[in-house]
Amino acid sequence: MKKLFLASVSAAALFASPALAQNNNSNVQQNGDSLTATVDQTGSANDADILQSGALNTGTIDQNGTNGKATIT
């Protein structure tokens, strides 16, 4: 009985995986010294761009939800 249960749980996990696809996109371009960029995306169809130049710059984008767009220059 245990083997049958584990097999059905594994099969259910395989079918659930495509629903968890996020399809998020991020682009970080840096030119300079001591630059820091962080992008955290949860949800789907989010776009984030961080473009940094110079020195000692920090950029952080935190997106939650659907169809978010964020740009730091």
C-alpha positions, 0 to 999 in steps of 0.5 A, spaced: 500 500 500 505 504 501 508 503 494 502 505 491 501 511 495 508 514 493 507 513 486 501 517 486 504 522 490 510 523 485 505 522 479 501 528 482 507 532 483 509 531 475 503 534 473 503 540 478 510 542 476 508 546 469 503 550 473 509 553 477 512 556 471 513 563 472 516 566 466 519 572 469 525 576 465 531 580 468 536 584 465 542 587 469 548 591 466 553 594 470 559 598 468 564 600 473 567 599 480 563 596 486 556 595 483 551 591 487 544 589 483 539 584 486 532 582 483 527 578 486 521 576 482 515 572 485 509 571 480 509 571 473 510 575 466 515 580 470 520 584 467 526 588 471 532 592 468 537 594 472 543 599 468 548 601 472 555 605 471 560 609 475 562 606 482 559 604 489 551 604 486 546 599 489 540 597 485 534 592 488 528 590 485 523 586 488 517 584 484 510 580 486 504 579 482 503 578 475 505 583 469 510 587 473 515 592 470 521 595 473 527 599 471 533 602 475 538 607 471 
